[in-house]
Amino acid sequence: MNDRPSLTELRALAAIVRHRSFRRAADELDMASSTVSHMMSSLEARIGTRLLNRTTRSVSPTEAGERLVSRLRPILHDLDDALAEIDAGRDQPKGNLRLTASETVAMMLVQTVIPLFLARYPEMSVDLVAQPAFVDIVAEGFDAGFRLGEAVPLDMVAVRFGGPSRMLPVAAPSYFVNRDHPTTPDDLCRHTCIRSRTPNGRLYKWEFERHGHLIAVDARGPLMLNRTELQLEAALQGLGIAFVPERLAIPHLQKGTLVALLKDWCPTYPGLFIYYPGHRRVPAGLRAFIDVLKTIVLE
């Protein structure tokens, strides 16, 4: 059939449905947005079925488009696996590795793992998407994601890296001019805290534990920030007490620009995991990335 869609068209359709955007799909495919849009119009005309609903601000699949893409996903994944199997026989992995992580973890990867990975495997590229909310990595087309151990979906393979971690209240020495250090979590109610929100908009509660005694503190303060790096900077500026991952605070604690608080109330947790679908062959590039990751200790 001359009307049979090409592989390029099918990949483009899947990318558009995944991103709900011609522009973002075009960026992933390294094409112009106008080329992708024209490709879809041509495909719809040839097969005589509308696959996409278009408005001036958005694009979404029609029922027929969603059915087609749902059938395409495993086929495209199997194709990628087959190509990855061929690539596995090469001396050096080649291709693109698509990852998703929180903004904090993404920053650590850029500072530590990714430079070493790209230097060791020059034929690889990395597409790292930093976002606060967890996503379905299979549906969104990611090779792997990063989460704390208890948050990894059960049908995924999880590989731990780095050592244990914990959340820690920190503040600048200047903040404690005319103020006493808190000695229990309850003392935080008398302090100015730098607050943050969950991706769904709720305020985080600060959780502490000692000798099996759990305390959740509804921290109070006039400043709310949605990024850990901003909370850390606000603490460095003496604006209050921030509750941040210890690994981010360590350089400032060592220099004395921050002080750690309530350390005996802050238990460790297992740390970070990279996870990926268990039902698919692991691409050579992802295997190489995990090997590099294991050599980096994120304390």
C-alpha positions as CSV (number, residue, x, y, z in Angstrom):
1,M,0.0,0.0,0.0
2,N,1.3,3.4,-0.9
3,D,-0.8,4.8,1.9
4,R,1.1,2.9,4.5
5,P,2.6,5.3,7.1
6,S,6.4,5.5,7.2
7,L,8.4,4.7,10.4
8,T,9.3,8.4,10.6
9,E,5.6,9.4,10.5
10,L,4.7,6.9,13.2
11,R,7.5,8.0,15.5
12,A,6.5,11.6,15.0
13,L,2.8,10.8,15.8
14,A,3.9,9.0,19.0
15,A,6.1,11.9,20.0
16,I,3.3,14.4,19.4
17,V,0.8,12.4,21.5
18,R,3.4,11.9,24.3
19,H,4.3,15.6,24.5
20,R,0.9,17.1,23.5
21,S,3.0,19.6,21.5
22,F,4.3,19.8,17.9
23,R,7.2,21.9,19.0
24,R,8.4,19.6,21.8
25,A,7.9,16.6,19.5
26,A,9.9,18.4,16.8
27,D,12.7,19.1,19.2
28,E,12.9,15.4,20.2
29,L,13.0,14.4,16.6
30,D,15.4,17.1,15.5
31,M,12.9,18.5,13.0
32,A,11.2,21.8,12.4
33,S,7.7,22.1,13.9
34,S,6.3,23.0,10.5
35,T,7.8,19.8,9.0
36,V,6.2,17.7,11.8
37,S,2.8,19.4,11.4
38,H,2.8,19.0,7.6
39,M,3.8,15.4,8.0
40,M,0.8,14.7,10.2
41,S,-1.6,16.5,7.8
42,S,-0.2,14.5,4.9
43,L,-0.6,11.2,6.9
44,E,-4.2,12.0,7.9
45,A,-5.1,12.8,4.3
46,R,-3.6,9.6,3.0
47,I,-5.2,7.3,5.5
48,G,-8.5,9.3,5.5
49,T,-8.7,9.5,9.3
50,R,-8.1,12.5,11.6
51,L,-5.6,11.5,14.2
52,L,-5.0,14.8,16.1
53,N,-7.2,17.5,17.4
54,R,-5.5,20.9,16.9
55,T,-6.2,24.2,18.4
56,T,-4.1,27.4,18.4
57,R,-2.7,26.5,21.8
58,S,-2.7,22.7,22.0
59,V,-2.8,19.4,20.3
60,S,-4.3,16.1,21.5
61,P,-5.1,12.7,19.9
62,T,-8.5,11.8,18.6
63,E,-9.9,8.5,19.7
64,A,-8.5,6.9,16.5
65,G,-5.1,8.6,17.1
66,E,-5.0,7.4,20.8
67,R,-5.8,3.8,19.7
68,L,-3.1,3.8,17.0
69,V,-0.5,5.2,19.3
70,S,-1.4,2.7,22.1
71,R,-0.7,-0.1,19.6
72,L,2.4,1.6,18.4
73,R,4.1,2.1,21.7
74,P,5.2,-1.6,22.3
75,I,6.1,-1.9,18.6
76,L,8.4,1.1,18.7
77,H,9.8,0.0,22.1
78,D,10.6,-3.5,20.5
79,L,12.2,-1.8,17.6
80,D,14.4,0.3,19.9
81,D,15.3,-2.8,21.9
82,A,16.3,-4.6,18.7
83,L,18.5,-1.6,17.6
84,A,19.9,-1.5,21.2
85,E,20.8,-5.2,20.9
86,I,22.8,-4.5,17.8
87,D,24.4,-1.5,19.4
88,A,25.4,-3.6,22.4
89,G,27.9,-5.4,20.1
90,R,29.8,-2.2,19.4
91,D,32.9,-1.3,21.3
92,Q,31.3,2.1,22.3
93,P,27.6,2.8,22.9
94,K,26.1,5.3,20.5
95,G,22.9,7.2,20.6
96,N,20.7,9.3,22.9
97,L,19.9,8.6,26.5
98,R,16.7,10.2,27.8
99,L,16.4,10.7,31.6
100,T,14.1,12.4,34.0
101,A,14.9,13.6,37.5
102,S,14.0,16.2,40.1
103,E,15.7,19.5,39.7
104,T,17.9,18.7,42.7
105,V,19.0,15.3,41.4
106,A,19.4,16.7,37.9
107,M,21.9,19.3,39.2
108,M,23.9,16.7,40.9
109,L,24.0,14.6,37.8
110,V,25.2,17.6,35.7
111,Q,27.9,18.3,38.3
112,T,29.2,14.8,38.7
113,V,28.0,11.9,36.6
114,I,27.2,13.4,33.2
115,P,30.6,15.0,32.5
116,L,32.4,11.7,33.2
117,F,29.8,9.7,31.1
118,L,30.1,12.0,28.1
119,A,33.9,12.0,28.3
120,R,34.0,8.2,28.5
121,Y,31.4,7.7,25.7
122,P,31.8,10.5,23.2
123,E,29.2,9.0,20.8
124,M,26.5,9.2,23.4
125,S,24.2,12.2,24.0
126,V,22.1,12.8,27.1
127,D,18.6,14.4,27.2
128,L,18.0,15.2,30.8
129,V,14.6,16.6,31.8
130,A,14.4,18.2,35.2
131,Q,10.8,18.3,36.6
132,P,9.3,18.3,40.1
133,A,6.5,15.8,39.4
134,F,7.0,12.1,38.9
135,V,6.0,10.8,35.4
136,D,5.3,7.5,33.7
137,I,8.7,7.0,32.1
138,V,7.4,4.4,29.6
139,A,4.5,6.6,28.5
140,E,6.7,9.7,28.3
141,G,9.5,8.0,26.4
142,F,12.3,8.1,29.0
143,D,14.9,5.4,29.2
144,A,15.2,5.8,33.0
145,G,14.3,8.0,35.9
146,F,15.5,8.8,39.4
147,R,13.6,8.5,42.7
148,L,13.9,7.5,46.3
149,G,13.6,3.8,46.9
150,E,10.2,3.7,48.4
151,A,8.8,5.7,45.4
152,V,10.0,3.5,42.6
153,P,7.1,1.6,40.9
154,L,7.0,-2.1,41.6
155,D,7.3,-3.1,38.0
156,M,10.6,-1.3,37.5
157,V,14.2,-2.4,38.0
158,A,15.8,-0.1,40.6
159,V,19.6,0.3,41.0
160,R,20.8,2.1,44.1
161,F,23.7,4.5,43.9
162,G,25.5,6.7,46.4
163,G,25.2,6.3,50.2
164,P,22.3,6.9,52.6
165,S,21.0,10.4,52.8
166,R,18.8,12.5,55.1
167,M,17.0,15.8,55.3
168,L,18.5,18.3,57.6
169,P,17.5,21.8,59.0
170,V,20.2,24.3,58.3
171,A,20.7,28.0,58.9
172,A,23.4,30.7,58.5
173,P,25.3,31.7,61.7
174,S,24.0,35.3,61.1
175,Y,20.4,34.0,61.6
176,F,21.2,33.1,65.2
177,V,22.2,36.6,66.3
178,N,19.9,37.1,69.3
179,R,18.3,33.7,68.7
180,D,18.8,30.3,70.4
181,H,19.4,27.1,68.5
182,P,16.4,24.8,68.5
183,T,17.0,21.7,70.6
184,T,13.8,19.8,69.6
185,P,11.5,19.9,66.6
186,D,8.9,21.7,68.6
187,D,11.2,24.6,69.1
188,L,10.9,25.3,65.3
189,C,7.6,27.0,65.9
190,R,9.5,29.9,67.5
191,H,11.7,30.3,64.5
192,T,11.4,31.6,60.9
193,C,11.4,28.7,58.5
194,I,11.8,28.7,54.8
195,R,8.9,26.7,53.5
196,S,8.3,24.7,50.3
197,R,5.4,23.1,48.4
198,T,4.8,19.7,47.0
199,P,4.3,19.5,43.2
200,N,0.5,19.4,43.8
201,G,0.7,22.7,45.8
202,R,0.5,21.4,49.4
203,L,3.0,22.8,51.9
204,Y,5.6,20.3,53.0
205,K,5.7,19.2,56.6
206,W,9.1,18.6,58.1
207,E,9.4,15.1,59.5
208,F,11.7,14.1,62.4
209,E,12.3,10.9,64.3
210,R,14.2,9.8,67.4
211,H,14.0,6.6,69.3
212,G,10.9,5.7,67.4
213,H,9.2,9.0,68.2
214,L,7.8,10.6,65.0
215,I,7.1,14.4,64.8
216,A,5.7,16.2,61.7
217,V,6.2,20.0,62.0
218,D,4.2,22.5,60.1
219,A,7.0,24.9,59.6
220,R,6.1,28.6,59.6
221,G,7.6,31.6,57.9
222,P,6.9,34.4,55.4
223,L,9.0,32.9,52.5
224,M,7.9,29.9,50.3
225,L,10.2,28.6,47.6
226,N,9.7,25.8,45.1
227,R,13.3,24.8,44.5
228,T,15.7,23.3,47.0
229,E,18.6,25.3,45.6
230,L,16.6,28.5,46.3
231,Q,15.8,27.4,49.8
232,L,19.5,26.7,50.4
233,E,20.4,30.2,49.1
234,A,17.8,31.8,51.3
235,A,19.3,30.1,54.3
236,L,22.7,31.3,53.3
237,Q,21.3,34.8,53.2
238,G,20.2,34.5,56.8
239,L,16.5,34.5,55.9
240,G,15.6,31.5,58.2
241,I,15.9,27.8,58.6
242,A,15.7,25.6,55.6
243,F,15.1,21.8,55.5
244,V,17.2,20.4,52.7
245,P,19.0,17.2,51.6
246,E,22.2,16.9,53.7
247,R,24.3,16.2,50.6
248,L,23.5,19.7,49.2
249,A,24.4,21.4,52.5
250,I,27.7,19.6,53.1
251,P,30.0,22.1,51.3
252,H,28.4,25.0,53.2
253,L,28.6,23.1,56.5
254,Q,32.3,22.4,55.9
255,K,33.0,26.1,55.2
256,G,30.9,27.2,58.2
257,T,28.5,29.3,56.2
258,L,25.7,27.1,57.4
259,V,25.2,25.2,60.7
260,A,23.3,21.9,61.0
261,L,20.4,21.7,63.5
262,L,18.6,18.8,65.2
263,K,21.0,16.2,63.7
264,D,19.9,13.6,66.2
265,W,16.3,14.0,65.1
266,C,17.2,13.4,61.4
267,P,17.4,9.7,60.5
268,T,18.9,8.5,57.2
269,Y,17.0,6.9,54.4
270,P,18.3,4.5,51.7
271,G,19.1,7.2,49.2
272,L,18.6,7.5,45.4
273,F,17.8,4.9,42.8
274,I,17.9,5.0,39.0
275,Y,15.0,2.9,37.7
276,Y,14.0,1.6,34.3
277,P,11.4,-0.8,32.8
278,G,12.0,-4.4,33.8
279,H,10.3,-5.9,30.7
280,R,12.6,-4.3,28.1
281,R,16.2,-5.0,27.1
282,V,18.5,-2.4,28.7
283,P,20.0,-0.2,26.0
284,A,23.8,-0.2,25.9
285,G,23.9,3.5,26.6
286,L,21.9,3.1,29.8
287,R,24.0,0.2,30.9
288,A,27.1,2.4,30.4
289,F,25.5,5.2,32.3
290,I,24.7,3.0,35.3
291,D,28.3,1.7,35.3
292,V,29.5,5.3,35.5
293,L,26.9,6.2,38.1
294,K,28.1,3.4,40.4
295,T,31.6,4.8,40.4
296,I,30.3,8.2,41.7
297,V,29.6,8.4,45.4
298,L,27.1,11.2,46.1
299,E,27.6,11.6,49.8
